[in-house]
Amino acid sequence: MQRLFGMFPTGWPGSGLLLLRLVDGGFLIRDGIAGLNTVPLTGSTIDHVIAAGAGTLLLVGLWTPFGAW
């Protein structure tokens, strides 16, 4: 039954974690897209795609441990 209820804290701690998730996810997406626009297609392209994908997962809330790793 406990799996049906989230373990997300309420109040100020929950707001702080949400803000942290939004800022980190937005930064990863921005960094990944900016890197794709400036770098020629090389091996570092994969790094930028992974950064943008991890930021998207972090914002959406899916696979959060993987996105925050």
C-alpha positions as CSV (number, residue, x, y, z in Angstrom):
1,M,0.0,0.0,0.0
2,Q,2.9,2.4,0.7
3,R,3.9,2.2,-3.0
4,L,0.7,4.1,-3.9
5,F,1.7,7.1,-1.9
6,G,4.7,9.3,-2.8
7,M,7.5,9.9,-0.4
8,F,7.8,13.5,-1.5
9,P,8.0,15.9,1.5
10,T,5.5,18.7,1.9
11,G,6.1,22.3,2.7
12,W,9.4,24.1,2.3
13,P,11.5,21.0,1.8
14,G,9.2,19.8,-1.0
15,S,9.3,23.2,-2.7
16,G,13.1,23.3,-2.5
17,L,13.4,19.8,-4.1
18,L,11.0,20.8,-6.8
19,L,13.0,24.0,-7.5
20,L,16.2,22.0,-7.6
21,R,14.7,19.5,-10.0
22,L,13.5,22.3,-12.3
23,V,16.8,24.2,-12.3
24,D,18.9,21.1,-12.8
25,G,16.7,19.7,-15.5
26,G,16.5,23.0,-17.3
27,F,20.3,23.5,-17.2
28,L,21.0,20.0,-18.5
29,I,18.6,20.5,-21.4
30,R,20.0,23.9,-22.2
31,D,23.6,22.7,-22.1
32,G,22.8,19.6,-24.2
33,I,21.1,21.7,-26.9
34,A,23.7,24.4,-26.9
35,G,26.4,21.8,-27.3
36,L,24.6,20.2,-30.2
37,N,24.4,23.6,-32.0
38,T,28.1,24.5,-31.6
39,V,30.0,21.2,-31.8
40,P,30.5,19.4,-35.2
41,L,29.2,15.9,-35.3
42,T,31.8,14.0,-33.4
43,G,32.0,11.6,-30.4
44,S,31.0,14.4,-28.0
45,T,27.6,14.6,-29.7
46,I,26.5,11.6,-27.7
47,D,27.4,13.4,-24.5
48,H,25.2,16.3,-25.4
49,V,22.3,14.0,-26.4
50,I,22.6,12.2,-23.1
51,A,22.7,15.5,-21.2
52,A,19.5,16.7,-22.9
53,G,17.8,13.4,-22.4
54,A,18.7,13.2,-18.7
55,G,17.4,16.8,-18.2
56,T,14.2,15.8,-19.8
57,L,13.8,12.8,-17.7
58,L,14.6,14.8,-14.6
59,L,12.0,17.4,-15.4
60,V,9.3,14.9,-16.2
61,G,10.2,12.8,-13.1
62,L,10.9,9.5,-14.9
63,W,14.0,7.6,-14.0
64,T,15.1,10.4,-11.6
65,P,18.0,8.4,-10.1
66,F,19.4,7.8,-13.7
67,G,18.8,11.4,-14.7
68,A,20.4,12.8,-11.6
69,W,23.4,10.5,-11.7
